[in-house]
Amino acid sequence: MKRLVVVGGGNAGTLIANLLAGKLEITVIEPNEYHTYQPGLVDYITGEVDETKIQMPTRSLLKPSVKWVRAKATKIIPEDRAVVTEDGKTYEGDYLVIATGGQNKHIYNLKGYHGIDDSKVIRNEVLNPRGKNFVIGSLPGIIKCPAAPWELSFLIKRKYPSANVSVIVPAKQPPPLQVPMSNMFNKKANELGIKVYKGFVIEEVNHNERYVVSTEGDKITFDHLIIDTPISTNFTEFADRSGLIPVDKSTLVYRDGVFVVGDANNTPTPKTGAAAHFQAEVVVNNILAEIEGNRSKESYDGTAMCAVYSGPNEGMLVWLNYEKSKALGPTSIYRYMKKAFTSLYWASLSGGVDFVLKPLVESVRKN
Ligand SMILES: Cc1cc2nc3c(=O)[nH]c(=O)nc-3n(C[C@H](O)[C@H](O)[C@H](O)COP(=O)(O)OP(=O)(O)OC[C@H]3O[C@@H](n4cnc5c(N)ncnc54)[C@H](O)[C@@H]3O)c2cc1C
């Protein structure tokens, strides 16, 4: 049996391991005992759900035949399709998948909100606010899910309708693929009295006196500052200028037998679990095409689709590929879809919701 080593048991790594379980001998290298459903962190931070809804034991999400090594990878040797873990052990495969996601850069003592620990600190502040002046946003660069700061602003406004909520957006104009989504967010923010600072690039953060200053000298004060920071791969030796690992954007191949999937790669698409999911499926198909020879290889075209909060009581459905994008809504149905996915996510990690997901994505694409 061919061997596959997967580094990172998050969204993409878990799905790949489960879809190939029984067909290859699979080892997943993942240090965390619990898997966090990151899109649910906005609900967690604002007190809509507790930890039990957005975390599951890593082992319980992997099929029994998948071997889980609870360790951090410290070195990757692509030419051998091998990984060395912190205890010095080496794991070698016929195939290697790097699915280590993106790590927050810690700048200006800002931590982002990608994990449960950082999010817990923010949650405590949001649920016990010292004031009602919330400033939310991001630093320039590639962040996870560009919708998340907006979602947080809408959920905080839902919780505290009289709060002063501001959103900092570093770019003056969104990237073309994010225009439909951005237009809808801006329109809703305007209706709700959420102030949007476009082109505000943070240059100074004063945590004691509680203000931020932009490169252009504009100053915003805050009681609570929730700023996401850009991501990069922790395997910087393989990164390109974007800070992520370059791949062929159709095949996700880094080199022969080595794939990089999800947030860790440099595909020109917003970093979403939806993209990680569809990328994972292409890689699974193409590994099976090589091993079993009974199918043709597929290409990833940049497809992703997410339901996101787009107001206190609404959601929208964002669909995109490498070429185009659209935003549907806002409606309460899409808000419900976003909420429902908190439960459906766990099944999606074994491909269990594809029978609904795939036709839905196809119908939105054609619409
Ligand atoms: C607040 C927030 C809201 C979001 N909202 C949405 C949304 O609405 N819709 C959507 O589609 N996406 C959303 N996302 C993005 C989505 O969660 C990510 O794009 C997705 O999780 C990426 O999957 P991945 O497998 O590439 O990385 P991850 O799921 O982050 O998994 C990476 C795994 O690699 C492991 N790892 C890291 N380094 C090592 C190492 N050295 N050795 C071994 N293992 C390692 C980590 O522990 C982790 O388990 C959101 C993200 C955040 C933070």
The ligand as an ORCA input file, in Angstrom:
! r2SCAN-3c Opt
* xyz 0 1
  C     -12.242     34.030     12.695
  C     -12.227     33.218     11.436
  C     -13.364     33.139     10.668
  C     -13.380     32.390      9.508
  N     -14.526     32.295      8.780
  C     -14.584     31.497      7.692
  C     -15.812     31.318      6.979
  O     -16.858     31.900      7.309
  N     -15.812     30.474      5.919
  C     -14.683     29.804      5.518
  O     -14.756     29.031      4.549
  N     -13.498     29.978      6.161
  C     -13.419     30.801      7.235
  N     -12.246     30.943      7.923
  C     -11.002     30.386      7.367
  C     -10.816     28.896      7.607
  O     -10.986     28.567      8.945
  C      -9.438     28.513      7.133
  O      -9.257     28.987      5.818
  C      -9.255     27.000      7.140
  O      -9.284     26.511      8.448
  C      -7.966     26.613      6.440
  O      -7.780     25.237      6.507
  P      -6.313     24.628      6.530
  O      -6.475     23.155      6.645
  O      -5.526     25.189      5.427
  O      -5.670     25.206      7.861
  P      -6.126     24.975      9.363
  O      -7.542     24.529      9.422
  O      -5.748     26.209     10.083
  O      -5.243     23.755      9.848
  C      -3.848     23.821      9.935
  C      -3.411     22.742     10.914
  O      -1.994     22.582     10.832
  C      -1.488     22.385     12.135
  N      -0.075     22.762     12.124
  C       0.452     24.015     12.022
  N       1.789     23.951     12.080
  C       2.109     22.636     12.217
  C       3.343     21.933     12.339
  N       4.499     22.577     12.354
  N       3.299     20.590     12.462
  C       2.116     19.919     12.451
  N       0.916     20.531     12.351
  C       0.924     21.870     12.240
  C      -2.359     23.286     13.004
  O      -2.324     22.858     14.354
  C      -3.723     23.108     12.357
  O      -4.462     22.075     12.956
  C     -12.204     31.689      9.106
  C     -11.052     31.770      9.881
  C     -11.049     32.516     11.032
  C      -9.807     32.591     11.872
*
